[in-house]
Amino acid sequence: LLDKMIDEEAKRFVAKYLLAFTDKVINKAQTDELRRIVMLTKFEQIIENEKIEAVNRAVDNARREDREEARREMERVVEKLLRKGDEVSVVSECTGFSIEDVQRIQESILQEA
């Protein structure tokens, strides 16, 4: 029940009263968890939230890097198709790249030559 509560203030309030009324009924692990929730200070909550945000940022960065790597791989495919002699419009249609992007890659190939 407490894990599903979003409002931390309400969570601590409920935990305090659960702890008071169920001290003799619940097991030690549950009592310890209730005490932990009750004792969390605002500072600790901020630190905990910052940890969660840091993990979320790391996951987002990893996903962004994966997307960037996938795009670079598709650019290599576009380059191979162009070097093979495929038309810009065909490469664009097959890869999902815009005509302009395919033309940009084609220009870079021509500059290398």
C-alpha positions in Angstrom: 0.0 0.0 0.0 2.7 2.5 1.0 4.8 1.8 -2.1 1.8 2.9 -4.3 1.4 6.2 -2.5 2.9 9.2 -4.4 2.6 11.9 -1.8 5.5 11.4 0.6 3.9 13.4 3.4 0.8 11.2 3.3 3.0 8.1 3.1 4.8 9.1 6.3 1.5 9.9 8.0 0.0 6.5 7.2 3.3 4.7 8.1 3.3 6.4 11.5 -0.2 5.2 12.4 0.3 1.8 10.9 3.4 1.4 13.0 1.6 2.6 16.2 -1.4 0.3 15.7 0.3 -2.8 14.3 3.5 -2.9 16.4 2.5 -6.2 18.0 0.9 -7.7 14.9 3.4 -7.4 12.0 6.8 -9.0 11.7 10.1 -7.2 12.3 11.0 -6.6 8.7 7.6 -4.8 8.1 8.1 -2.8 11.3 11.6 -1.8 10.2 10.3 -0.8 6.8 7.6 1.4 8.4 10.2 3.0 10.7 12.4 3.7 7.7 9.6 5.5 5.9 8.6 7.5 9.0 12.2 8.5 9.6 13.0 9.7 6.2 13.8 13.4 6.4 13.1 15.9 3.7 16.8 16.0 3.0 17.0 12.2 2.6 14.0 12.4 0.3 15.8 15.0 -1.9 18.9 12.8 -2.0 16.9 9.7 -2.9 15.0 11.6 -5.6 18.4 12.9 -7.0 19.6 9.3 -7.2 16.6 8.3 -9.1 16.9 11.2 -11.5 20.6 10.4 -12.1 19.7 6.9 -13.0 17.0 8.1 -15.3 19.4 10.5 -17.0 21.9 7.8 -17.5 19.3 5.5 -19.1 18.2 8.4 -21.4 21.8 9.1 -22.4 22.4 5.4 -23.2 19.2 5.4 -25.3 20.3 8.5 -27.1 23.7 7.0 -27.8 22.1 3.9 -29.2 19.9 6.0 -31.5 22.9 8.0 -32.7 24.9 4.7 -33.3 21.9 3.3 -35.3 21.8 6.5 -37.4 25.5 6.3 -38.1 25.1 2.6 -39.2 22.2 3.6 -41.5 24.5 6.4 -43.0 27.1 3.7 -43.7 24.3 1.6 -45.5 23.3 4.7 -47.5 26.9 5.2 -48.5 27.3 1.6 -49.6 24.1 1.8 -51.7 25.2 5.0 -53.3 28.7 3.6 -54.1 27.0 0.6 -55.6 25.2 3.0 -58.0 21.7 3.1 -56.6 19.7 6.2 -57.3 19.2 8.8 -54.6 15.4 8.4 -54.7 15.7 4.6 -54.3 18.2 4.9 -51.4 15.9 7.4 -49.7 12.9 5.2 -50.1 14.6 2.1 -48.9 16.4 3.6 -45.9 13.8 6.3 -44.8 16.4 9.0 -45.1 15.3 12.2 -46.7 16.4 13.0 -50.3 18.4 15.9 -48.9 20.2 13.6 -46.4 21.1 11.1 -49.1 22.3 13.9 -51.4 24.5 15.2 -48.6 26.1 11.8 -48.1 26.5 11.5 -51.9 28.3 14.8 -52.0 30.7 13.7 -49.3 31.4 10.6 -51.3 32.2 12.8 -54.4 34.4 15.0 -52.3 36.5 12.0 -51.2 37.1 11.1 -54.8 
